[in-house]
């Protein structure tokens, strides 16, 4: 992507109101909630909302939308399916302080085979974009394997009528990359009701490692975080490899457990 088009793409993601991919969607594919608030415990030492807290709000508003569509947890449990996050492209701009009121919007912006994309945005009370996230979800069966959508869900997929390219991080490190590894213990509180390390918890783990190696990555007012989730783990430790890419300000994160299972790949960029 050229410098000009990259700047245009960034500006589009930070433009208040409906995003271009939301405008053409049917009303039922979109959901808006006013009056959310930033809790004290969701903020870091600088008093601003943590990146993982933004993801947790995105997860919460996604479930509220699903329930509004009458696809609640009981609906999924009866059919033996559920959703897990496969990829995230999160842009954060000057996250809010504790007790600030925020508005959340989410839309089902496209479907692809066993995947769905949600476009979720968080705004200040004045309408400024705090966070813009594309989040790719994969439908899985009770064993955690990718699963086709239930038949009664297909009509909704057809009404949305849009698709997308999944979020991917290159598997191989570029030549000349310098790396450091930080070991982070997994905590009981990282596990969600599905028995997995939650996708927001993985971001916390990655940022814990970055705080030890490159704390400036966490201090930027505007940051972009891209994550690709690869597997679940039964391990107790995360080995977080942090790589400086040649001729790039991006930092790459690769996470494995103590058994060598690749769990996560990510790119972290500070825009300012």
C-alpha positions as CSV (number, residue, x, y, z in Angstrom):
1,X,0.0,0.0,0.0
2,X,1.4,3.4,-0.9
3,X,2.0,6.1,1.7
4,X,-1.0,8.2,0.4
5,X,-3.4,5.3,0.4
6,X,-2.2,4.2,3.8
7,X,-3.0,7.7,5.1
8,X,-6.4,7.6,3.4
9,X,-7.2,4.2,4.9
10,X,-6.2,5.5,8.4
11,X,-8.3,8.6,8.0
12,X,-11.3,6.5,6.9
13,X,-11.1,4.3,10.0
14,X,-11.1,7.4,12.2
15,X,-14.0,9.2,10.5
16,X,-17.0,9.5,12.9
17,X,-20.3,7.9,12.0
18,X,-21.0,4.9,10.0
19,X,-18.1,3.3,8.2
20,X,-18.3,2.7,4.4
21,X,-18.7,-1.1,4.9
22,X,-21.6,-0.5,7.3
23,X,-23.7,1.8,5.2
24,X,-25.0,-0.8,2.7
25,X,-25.8,-3.4,5.4
26,X,-29.4,-4.2,6.4
27,X,-30.5,-2.6,9.6
28,X,-30.6,-6.0,11.4
29,X,-26.9,-6.5,10.8
30,X,-26.0,-3.4,12.8
31,X,-26.3,-2.6,16.5
32,X,-25.6,0.5,18.6
33,X,-25.5,0.9,22.3
34,X,-25.2,4.3,24.1
35,X,-24.2,4.9,27.7
36,X,-21.3,2.5,28.1
37,X,-18.8,3.6,30.7
38,X,-15.1,3.0,31.2
39,X,-14.5,1.3,34.6
40,X,-11.5,2.2,36.8
41,X,-10.1,-1.3,36.7
42,X,-10.1,-1.2,32.8
43,X,-7.5,1.6,32.8
44,X,-3.7,1.4,33.1
45,X,-1.2,3.5,35.0
46,X,-1.7,6.4,32.6
47,X,-5.4,6.5,33.5
48,X,-6.5,5.5,30.0
49,X,-8.4,2.4,28.9
50,X,-6.2,-0.6,28.1
51,X,-6.3,-2.2,24.7
52,X,-7.6,-5.5,26.1
53,X,-10.5,-3.7,27.7
54,X,-11.5,-2.3,24.4
55,X,-11.6,-5.9,23.0
56,X,-13.7,-7.0,26.0
57,X,-16.2,-4.2,25.2
58,X,-16.2,-5.3,21.6
59,X,-16.9,-8.9,22.7
60,X,-19.7,-7.8,25.0
61,X,-21.5,-5.7,22.4
62,X,-21.2,-8.5,19.9
63,X,-23.1,-10.8,22.2
64,X,-25.7,-8.2,22.9
65,X,-26.3,-7.9,19.1
66,X,-26.5,-11.6,18.7
67,X,-29.1,-11.9,21.4
68,X,-31.1,-9.1,19.8
69,X,-31.1,-11.2,16.7
70,X,-32.3,-14.1,18.8
71,X,-29.1,-16.0,18.4
72,X,-28.3,-16.2,22.2
73,X,-26.1,-18.6,24.0
74,X,-28.9,-21.1,24.4
75,X,-29.4,-21.1,20.6
76,X,-25.8,-21.9,20.0
77,X,-25.7,-24.6,22.8
78,X,-28.7,-26.3,21.4
79,X,-26.9,-26.7,18.0
80,X,-23.5,-27.6,19.5
81,X,-21.7,-24.6,17.9
82,X,-20.0,-21.4,19.0
83,X,-17.7,-18.7,17.9
84,X,-14.0,-18.2,18.6
85,X,-11.8,-15.3,17.4
86,X,-9.4,-16.0,14.6
87,X,-8.1,-12.5,13.8
88,X,-8.1,-8.9,15.0
89,X,-7.1,-5.6,13.3
90,X,-7.5,-3.0,16.0
91,X,-6.8,0.7,15.6
92,X,-6.8,2.7,18.8
93,X,-6.7,6.5,19.0
94,X,-6.3,8.3,22.3
95,X,-8.2,5.8,24.5
96,X,-10.6,7.2,27.1
97,X,-10.1,7.8,30.8
98,X,-11.9,6.1,33.7
99,X,-15.6,7.0,34.0
100,X,-15.9,8.4,30.5
101,X,-19.1,7.6,28.7
102,X,-18.6,5.8,25.4
103,X,-20.9,4.6,22.5
104,X,-20.3,1.2,21.0
105,X,-21.4,0.0,17.5
106,X,-21.0,-3.4,15.9
107,X,-22.0,-4.8,12.6
108,X,-21.9,-8.2,10.9
109,X,-19.9,-6.9,7.9
110,X,-19.4,-10.2,6.0
111,X,-19.3,-14.0,6.0
112,X,-16.9,-16.5,4.4
113,X,-17.3,-20.3,4.6
114,X,-17.2,-20.9,8.4
115,X,-16.2,-17.3,9.3
116,X,-17.9,-14.1,10.1
117,X,-16.4,-10.6,10.4
118,X,-17.6,-8.0,12.8
119,X,-16.8,-4.3,12.5
120,X,-16.9,-2.8,15.9
121,X,-16.3,0.8,16.8
122,X,-16.1,2.7,20.1
123,X,-16.8,6.5,20.3
124,X,-16.5,9.2,22.9
125,X,-19.6,11.2,23.8
126,X,-18.6,13.8,21.2
127,X,-18.5,11.2,18.5
128,X,-14.7,10.9,18.2
129,X,-13.5,7.4,17.2
130,X,-11.6,5.7,20.1
131,X,-11.2,2.3,18.5
132,X,-12.0,0.7,15.1
133,X,-11.8,-3.0,15.0
134,X,-12.2,-5.7,12.4
135,X,-12.7,-9.0,14.2
136,X,-12.8,-12.3,12.4
137,X,-14.7,-15.1,14.1
138,X,-14.8,-18.8,13.2
139,X,-17.8,-21.0,14.0
140,X,-16.7,-24.2,15.8
141,X,-18.4,-27.4,17.0
142,X,-18.3,-28.8,20.5
143,X,-14.8,-30.3,19.8
144,X,-13.4,-26.9,18.7
145,X,-13.3,-27.8,15.0
146,X,-14.5,-25.4,12.3
147,X,-18.2,-26.0,11.6
148,X,-20.7,-25.0,8.9
149,X,-23.4,-22.5,9.8
150,X,-26.7,-24.0,11.0
151,X,-29.2,-24.1,8.2
152,X,-31.5,-21.5,9.8
153,X,-28.6,-19.1,9.9
154,X,-28.0,-19.1,6.2
155,X,-30.9,-16.8,5.4
156,X,-29.2,-14.1,7.5
157,X,-25.9,-14.7,5.8
158,X,-27.6,-14.2,2.4
159,X,-29.3,-10.9,3.5
160,X,-26.0,-9.5,4.6
161,X,-24.5,-10.5,1.2
162,X,-20.9,-9.5,1.8
163,X,-17.6,-11.3,2.3
164,X,-14.0,-10.4,3.3
165,X,-10.4,-11.4,3.3
166,X,-9.3,-13.0,6.6
167,X,-6.7,-11.2,8.8
168,X,-3.4,-13.0,8.3
169,X,0.1,-12.5,9.7
170,X,3.0,-14.0,7.6
171,X,4.2,-17.2,9.1
172,X,7.9,-16.7,8.4
173,X,10.1,-14.0,10.0
174,X,11.9,-11.8,7.5
175,X,15.7,-12.4,7.2
176,X,17.8,-10.4,9.6
177,X,15.1,-10.1,12.2
178,X,16.4,-9.7,15.8
179,X,14.4,-11.4,18.5
180,X,14.0,-11.6,22.3
181,X,11.8,-14.0,24.2
182,X,9.8,-13.3,27.4
183,X,8.1,-16.1,29.4
184,X,4.7,-15.2,30.8
185,X,2.8,-17.6,33.2
186,X,-0.9,-18.2,32.2
187,X,-3.3,-17.4,35.0
188,X,-6.6,-18.9,35.9
189,X,-8.3,-15.6,35.2
190,X,-7.1,-15.8,31.6
191,X,-9.5,-18.7,30.9
192,X,-13.0,-17.9,29.6
193,X,-16.2,-19.9,30.0
194,X,-15.3,-21.9,26.9
195,X,-12.2,-23.2,28.6
196,X,-9.9,-21.2,26.3
197,X,-7.4,-18.4,27.0
198,X,-9.6,-15.5,26.0
199,X,-8.5,-13.5,22.9
200,X,-8.4,-10.3,25.1
201,X,-6.2,-12.2,27.6
202,X,-3.8,-13.1,24.8
203,X,-3.4,-9.4,24.1
204,X,-2.7,-8.7,27.7
205,X,0.0,-11.4,27.7
206,X,1.6,-10.0,24.5
207,X,1.6,-6.5,26.0
208,X,3.0,-7.8,29.3
209,X,6.0,-9.1,27.3
210,X,6.2,-5.8,25.3
211,X,6.3,-3.9,28.6
212,X,9.5,-5.7,29.5
213,X,11.2,-5.3,26.1
214,X,9.7,-2.3,24.3
215,X,7.5,-0.2,26.7
216,X,7.3,2.6,24.2
217,X,5.0,0.4,22.1
218,X,2.4,0.8,24.9
219,X,2.7,4.5,25.3
220,X,1.6,5.7,21.8
221,X,-1.5,7.7,21.6
222,X,-2.4,6.0,18.3
223,X,-1.6,2.3,17.9
224,X,-2.5,-0.5,15.5
225,X,-2.6,-4.1,16.7
226,X,-3.0,-7.0,14.3
227,X,-3.4,-10.5,15.8
228,X,-3.9,-14.0,14.2
229,X,-5.0,-16.7,16.7
230,X,-3.7,-20.1,15.7
231,X,-4.5,-22.7,18.4
232,X,-5.7,-23.4,21.9
233,X,-3.3,-24.6,24.6
234,X,-3.3,-26.9,27.6
235,X,0.0,-25.4,28.7
236,X,0.7,-23.2,31.7
237,X,3.3,-20.8,30.2
238,X,3.4,-18.5,27.2
239,X,6.8,-18.0,25.5
240,X,6.5,-14.6,23.8
241,X,9.1,-13.9,21.1
242,X,9.3,-10.3,20.2
243,X,11.0,-9.4,16.9
244,X,12.2,-6.1,15.4
245,X,11.5,-6.3,11.7
246,X,14.2,-4.9,9.3
247,X,13.6,-1.4,8.1
248,X,10.3,-1.2,10.0
249,X,9.0,0.3,13.2
250,X,6.6,-2.6,13.6
251,X,7.2,-5.1,16.3
252,X,6.2,-8.7,15.7
253,X,5.0,-11.1,18.4
254,X,5.0,-14.9,18.1
255,X,3.6,-16.9,21.0
256,X,4.1,-20.6,21.8
257,X,3.4,-22.7,24.8
258,X,6.0,-24.8,26.6
259,X,5.1,-27.7,24.4
260,X,6.1,-25.7,21.3
261,X,2.6,-25.2,20.0
262,X,2.3,-22.0,18.0
263,X,-0.6,-20.0,19.5
264,X,-0.5,-16.4,18.2
265,X,1.1,-14.1,15.7
266,X,0.9,-10.4,15.9
267,X,2.1,-7.0,14.6
268,X,2.2,-3.9,16.8
269,X,2.6,-0.4,15.3
270,X,2.7,3.0,16.9
271,X,1.4,5.7,14.5
272,X,2.2,8.6,16.9
